Every structure is written in structure tokens, then in C-alpha cells.
Amino acid sequence: MFKRILVTGGAGFIGFHLCKRLINENFIVYSIDNLNNYYDVSLKEKRNKELEYISQEKKSNFKFSKLDITDKKNLEKIFCEFKPSAVVNLAAQAGVRYSIENPTAYIQSNIVGFVNILEECQKNNVGHLVYASSSSVYGGNNEFPFCEDSGVDHPVSLYAATKRSNELMAHTYSHIHNLPATGLRFFTVYGPWGRPDMALFKFTNSIYNGVPIDVFNNGEMSRSFTYIDDIIEGLYRVLIKPPKPDNHFHEKPKNPSSSWAPHKIFNIGNSSCTNLLDYIEEIENAMNKKAKKNYLPMQPGDVRVTSANTDLLEEYIGYKPKISIKEGIKEFIKWYEIHVKN
């Protein structure tokens, strides 16, 4: 069992919840994050304070350092001093739409930074690297639901292209250096402590303040909305189960989820797909307040549908998401009213 876990992007939405789970499971956790201003830094700082409080209550070993994974010299120092047995790389420049405005940020963090992580993992004999990919890699694919062997050769955003690049680079390192690595293609994660640039947070803010919400593609959009607790359960189970080479890889139909190298790729998300307007209706019900809707055309870089087939992951770790949209949105609204509204 791994005991020393380095989490990059640990002050981010998913990173925060993962650190919380690892602390509660009595792992030794080192979190790093550059605390950039892509969205309100105070939310990241509040997440860190919450983790510090939990670690004190549990009397656990938790440390945070402000660090950008593009800072190769200081990243080397942390790997050398902390000696992680496993790494979860969640650090990345997020957001599909922002990649159109600021492409350089994505190349630096998602490409240069990720290569730095790979290099340190192989140099320090890390036992398992779990890294964040995205459902965005499926791009213009119109065959639903998305399976791991669906086409990923036609990205519609630079963000998606960088995430697909991460998968290819990780496989290369697994092949050359025998580095166990697992890529997880996340599908629209939501829940308490979520990002302000995501739909649920933005819609909730606007509805409370009586401001119209922007509904793109006239509401003709669907997503595999996945509650954060379901994501963390799946991520945790993957983390403690490093991949092994598939010795029969060349004898059967090829699937990106498997390889002769110790590398796997999985979809992780809710296999139930929800229409955007139904999602908004659940928010309205939880808030007991109607939204004013501003219907707009599709935005560049966006896709109409993301729909997850998670059969391979369910078979691998024996788990699938369980929390309904209704239940998940209620939990977010409760958190919002305590931590944001007031």
C-alpha cells in the first residue's frame, strides 16, 4: 500500500476533495498548487484552511506548498525531500473556453508541467502516477456514449488537445521507464467547493441575484454530470490499484485502456446523461426560485453532448457513481448558502 502521496493541484476542486479523503484514510499527504488567479484565489485558500483543520483534527501528516509544476528546480526538490510513493497529477490550466483566449497558459501547465511530473516520477521510482485527463478528448466524436476506444483524433479545443497529449506522453514513459500510470477522463464534475467558472456555481450565483443565466446552444446540450464524492471514490480505488502490463495485449482487439506497458486509461463519470435544461430545473427546485434564461448559440470549443460509458472502470474497481443529480445539487446549494451566499 502506498503511504506517501503527492497531490498536484491540491487546492483545486478535485484536488481538495482527494486530499481530504487521503487525510481521513491516514495517508501522508503533500499538496502543491500554484494558486493562480484563473478563478478567485480566496476559494483555494479556504479549501487549504479546511484541509489544515481536518488534518489537525485527525492528527495526520499533511503539508501544503505553493508551487507551479513548471518550476522544475523546486519540483525536483520536493520529490527528493518528500519521496512520494504515488503521485496524483491534477494540476493543469482548466477550462475549455479560456484555452481560446490564453493558449500559452495551457502549453506551459498542461504540457511542460506534465513532462516535469513524468520526469520526476521516473527518476524517483514512483509506484503509481494517476493523472487527470478529460472527456474533452472525445472532441467532435458523435458516437454516444463515449467509450475508451472511441475516436479522439479530432479535438475542438486546445485544452482537449493538451489532455490527449498527456495520455500519449504518459504511455511513452510507462513503456520506456516501466512507470505505472493511469489516466482518468473526467466527465463534468460538480459539487460543494466547486469551481466558480463551472455551470452549477455560475447558475446558482445568477439565480440568487436575479441575473439571467446564459444557456448555450439554446439548451440543446447534455452532460454526464458527476457528483464529486463519486469521483473521489473512483479516484481513490484507482490510486491504490496500480496498473500491470497486459501480457495478452497483442492477441486481442486494441483498447486504449490497456497496454503491454503498465498504463491504463478510463472514463470516470456518471453513465446517466442529463439534459442541460433538466439540470437547470433541478437547481431551480433546490433553490425554490426560477431562473431567467438568456438563450445563446453554441460557443467555440464546446460540444453538444458528453456521455460516459464506464463499464471498463466499473469492472476494474467494482464501483460506479451512485449519487443522483437531485441529491448532488441539493448538497451544493447547502454548501453555497453557508460558504458563499452569506
C-alpha positions in Angstrom: 0.0 0.0 0.0 1.2 3.5 -0.9 1.6 5.8 2.1 3.2 9.0 0.9 1.0 10.7 -1.7 1.9 13.9 -3.6 -1.2 15.7 -5.0 -0.6 18.4 -7.5 -3.4 20.9 -7.9 -4.2 20.1 -4.3 -6.0 23.4 -3.7 -8.3 22.8 -6.7 -11.8 21.4 -6.6 -11.0 17.7 -7.2 -7.6 18.0 -5.5 -9.1 19.4 -2.3 -11.6 16.6 -2.0 -9.0 14.0 -2.8 -6.6 15.4 -0.1 -9.5 15.3 2.4 -10.2 11.7 1.6 -6.5 10.8 1.9 -6.1 12.6 5.2 -9.1 10.7 6.5 -7.5 7.4 5.3 -4.3 8.3 7.3 -2.0 8.8 4.3 0.9 11.1 4.5 -0.1 13.9 2.1 1.8 16.6 0.4 -0.3 19.1 -1.6 1.1 21.6 -4.1 -0.7 24.2 -6.1 0.3 27.5 -7.8 -2.8 29.3 -6.5 -3.2 31.1 -9.8 -5.9 33.6 -10.4 -7.9 31.8 -13.1 -10.7 32.0 -10.6 -11.0 33.5 -7.1 -7.8 32.6 -5.1 -9.7 33.1 -1.8 -11.7 29.9 -2.6 -8.5 27.9 -3.0 -7.2 29.4 0.3 -10.4 28.5 2.1 -10.0 24.9 0.8 -6.5 24.8 2.2 -7.7 26.1 5.6 -10.3 23.4 5.6 -7.6 20.7 4.9 -5.4 22.1 7.6 -8.3 22.0 10.1 -9.1 18.4 9.2 -5.5 17.3 9.4 -5.2 18.8 12.9 -8.4 17.1 14.0 -7.1 13.8 12.6 -3.5 14.5 13.9 -2.4 13.5 10.4 0.7 14.4 8.4 -0.4 17.0 5.8 1.7 19.7 4.2 1.0 22.3 1.5 3.4 24.3 -0.6 2.7 26.9 -3.2 4.4 25.7 -6.3 3.9 25.7 -10.1 4.7 22.3 -11.7 6.5 24.3 -14.4 9.1 25.2 -11.7 11.4 22.3 -12.5 14.0 23.1 -9.9 11.7 23.3 -6.9 9.6 20.4 -8.1 12.8 18.3 -8.1 13.4 19.4 -4.5 10.0 18.4 -3.3 10.3 14.9 -4.9 13.8 14.5 -3.5 12.7 15.5 0.0 9.2 14.0 0.2 9.9 10.8 -1.7 6.3 10.1 -2.7 5.3 6.5 -3.3 2.4 7.7 -5.5 1.5 10.9 -7.3 -1.9 12.2 -8.4 -1.4 15.0 -11.0 -4.5 17.2 -11.0 -2.5 20.4 -11.7 -3.5 21.9 -15.0 -4.8 25.0 -16.6 -8.5 24.2 -16.7 -11.4 25.5 -18.9 -12.3 24.8 -22.5 -13.2 28.3 -23.4 -10.3 30.0 -21.7 -7.9 28.0 -23.9 -9.0 30.1 -26.9 -8.1 33.3 -25.1 -4.8 32.2 -23.5 -3.3 29.2 -25.3 0.2 29.7 -23.8 -1.1 29.0 -20.3 -2.2 25.6 -21.4 1.0 24.7 -23.1 3.1 25.7 -20.1 1.0 24.0 -17.4 -0.5 21.0 -19.3 2.4 20.1 -21.5 5.7 21.5 -20.0 4.4 21.0 -16.4 3.2 17.5 -17.1 6.6 16.4 -18.6 8.2 17.7 -15.4 5.9 15.4 -13.4 6.7 12.4 -15.6 10.4 13.0 -15.4 10.3 13.3 -11.6 8.1 10.2 -11.3 10.5 8.0 -13.3 13.6 9.4 -11.7 12.2 8.8 -8.2 10.7 5.3 -8.9 7.2 6.4 -8.1 5.0 3.4 -7.7 1.9 4.9 -9.4 1.1 8.1 -11.3 -2.6 8.9 -11.6 -3.2 11.8 -13.9 -6.3 13.9 -14.9 -7.4 13.6 -18.5 -10.8 14.8 -19.6 -13.9 13.9 -21.5 -13.0 16.8 -23.8 -10.6 14.5 -25.6 -13.5 13.0 -27.5 -13.9 16.3 -29.3 -16.1 16.1 -32.4 -17.0 12.4 -31.8 -20.7 11.8 -32.4 -21.0 8.2 -31.3 -22.6 8.1 -27.8 -21.9 7.1 -25.2 -18.1 7.7 -25.3 -16.1 4.5 -24.8 -12.3 4.4 -24.2 -11.9 3.1 -27.8 -14.0 5.9 -29.3 -12.2 8.3 -31.7 -10.1 11.0 -30.0 -8.3 12.4 -33.1 -10.5 15.4 -33.7 -10.2 17.8 -30.7 -12.2 21.0 -30.8 -10.2 22.9 -28.1 -6.6 23.3 -27.2 -7.5 22.2 -23.7 -8.6 18.8 -25.2 -5.5 18.6 -27.3 -3.3 19.0 -24.3 -5.1 16.4 -22.3 -4.8 13.9 -25.2 -1.1 14.7 -25.3 -0.9 13.9 -21.6 -2.2 10.4 -22.3 0.3 9.8 -25.1 3.2 11.1 -23.1 2.3 9.0 -20.0 2.1 5.9 -22.1 5.5 6.6 -23.6 7.0 6.9 -20.1 5.2 3.8 -19.0 6.8 1.9 -21.9 10.3 3.3 -21.7 10.6 3.6 -17.9 8.1 0.9 -16.7 6.2 3.7 -14.9 2.8 2.5 -13.7 0.4 5.3 -14.8 -3.4 5.6 -15.0 -5.2 8.4 -16.9 -8.8 9.3 -15.9 -11.1 11.0 -18.3 -13.2 13.1 -16.0 -16.8 13.9 -17.0 -18.3 17.2 -15.8 -17.6 17.1 -12.0 -19.8 19.2 -9.7 -20.5 19.6 -6.0 -19.5 21.6 -2.9 -16.3 23.7 -3.1 -16.6 23.6 -6.9 -15.1 26.0 -9.4 -16.9 29.3 -9.9 -16.5 29.1 -13.7 -18.5 25.9 -13.8 -22.1 25.8 -14.8 -23.6 24.9 -11.3 -21.8 27.7 -9.5 -22.5 30.3 -12.2 -26.2 29.3 -12.4 -26.6 29.4 -8.7 -25.0 32.8 -8.3 -27.1 34.3 -11.1 -30.4 32.8 -9.9 -29.9 34.1 -6.3 -29.1 37.6 -7.6 -31.9 37.6 -10.2 -29.4 37.8 -13.1 -30.3 35.9 -16.3 -28.2 32.8 -16.9 -26.6 32.1 -20.3 -27.9 28.9 -21.8 -25.8 27.9 -24.8 -27.0 26.1 -27.9 -30.5 27.1 -26.8 -30.3 24.4 -24.1 -29.8 21.6 -26.5 -26.8 20.2 -24.6 -26.4 17.1 -22.4 -23.7 16.1 -19.9 -22.7 13.2 -17.7 -22.8 15.3 -14.6 -20.9 13.5 -11.9 -21.0 14.4 -8.2 -17.6 14.9 -6.5 -18.0 12.2 -3.9 -18.5 9.6 -6.7 -15.4 10.9 -8.5 -13.3 10.7 -5.3 -14.4 7.2 -4.5 -13.4 6.0 -8.0 -10.2 8.0 -8.0 -9.2 6.6 -4.6 -9.8 3.0 -5.7 -7.8 3.6 -8.9 -4.9 5.1 -6.9 -4.5 2.1 -4.7 -4.5 -0.3 -7.7 -1.6 0.5 -10.0 -1.8 -1.0 -13.5 0.1 -4.0 -14.6 1.2 -4.8 -18.2 -1.4 -6.7 -20.3 0.7 -9.7 -21.5 -2.1 -10.6 -23.9 -2.4 -7.1 -25.4 -1.3 -8.2 -28.9 -3.6 -11.1 -29.0 -6.9 -9.2 -28.8 -8.7 -6.1 -30.2 -6.8 -3.0 -29.1 -8.2 -0.7 -26.5 -6.5 2.5 -25.1 -7.5 1.3 -21.6 -4.9 -1.4 -21.8 -1.3 -1.8 -23.0 1.8 -4.1 -22.9 3.2 -1.3 -20.7 1.8 -0.6 -17.2 -0.6 2.1 -18.4 -4.4 2.3 -18.4 -7.0 4.9 -19.4 -10.5 5.0 -18.0 -13.6 7.1 -18.3 -14.8 8.2 -14.9 -18.2 9.8 -14.7 -21.9 9.2 -14.4 -23.2 6.9 -17.0 -26.6 8.7 -16.9 -26.6 11.7 -19.2 -28.7 14.8 -18.2 -30.1 17.5 -20.5 -28.9 21.0 -19.5 -32.4 22.3 -19.1 -33.3 19.4 -16.8 -30.1 20.2 -14.8 -31.2 23.9 -14.5 -34.7 22.8 -13.4 -33.1 20.7 -10.5 -31.2 23.8 -9.5 -34.4 25.9 -9.5 -36.2 23.2 -7.4 -33.4 23.1 -4.9 -33.4 26.9 -4.6 -37.2 27.2 -4.9 -36.6 30.0 -7.3 -37.0 30.3 -11.1 -34.1 31.2 -13.4 -34.2 33.9 -16.0 -32.7 32.3 -19.1 -30.7 34.0 -21.9 -30.6 31.5 -24.8 -27.5 31.7 -26.9 -25.8 29.8 -29.7 -23.1 27.2 -29.1 -19.7 28.6 -28.0 -16.5 27.9 -29.9 -14.7 24.9 -28.4 -17.7 23.5 -26.7 -19.5 20.2 -27.6 -23.2 19.4 -27.6 -23.0 16.1 -25.7 -20.6 14.3 -23.3 -21.9 10.9 -22.4 -19.8 8.4 -20.4 -19.5 4.6 -20.8 -17.8 3.5 -17.6 -18.0 -0.3 -18.0 -14.3 -0.8 -18.0 -13.7 1.2 -14.9 -16.6 -0.5 -13.1 -15.1 -3.9 -13.9 -11.6 -2.7 -12.8 -12.5 -1.3 -9.4 -16.0 -2.6 -8.7 -17.6 0.8 -8.4 -19.9 3.1 -10.3 -21.4 6.6 -9.4 -24.4 6.4 -7.2 -25.4 10.0 -6.3 -28.4 11.4 -8.3 -28.4 14.9 -9.8 -31.2 15.9 -7.4 -29.2 14.8 -4.3 -26.0 16.3 -5.6 -27.4 19.7 -6.4 -29.1 19.9 -3.0 -25.7 19.3 -1.3 -24.1 22.0 -3.4 -26.9 24.5 -2.6 -26.5 23.8 1.1 -22.7 24.4 0.9 -23.2 27.6 -1.2 -25.7 29.1 1.3 -23.2 28.6 4.1 -19.9 29.4 2.5 -20.7 31.8 -0.4 -24.1 33.5 -0.1 -23.6 34.7 3.4 
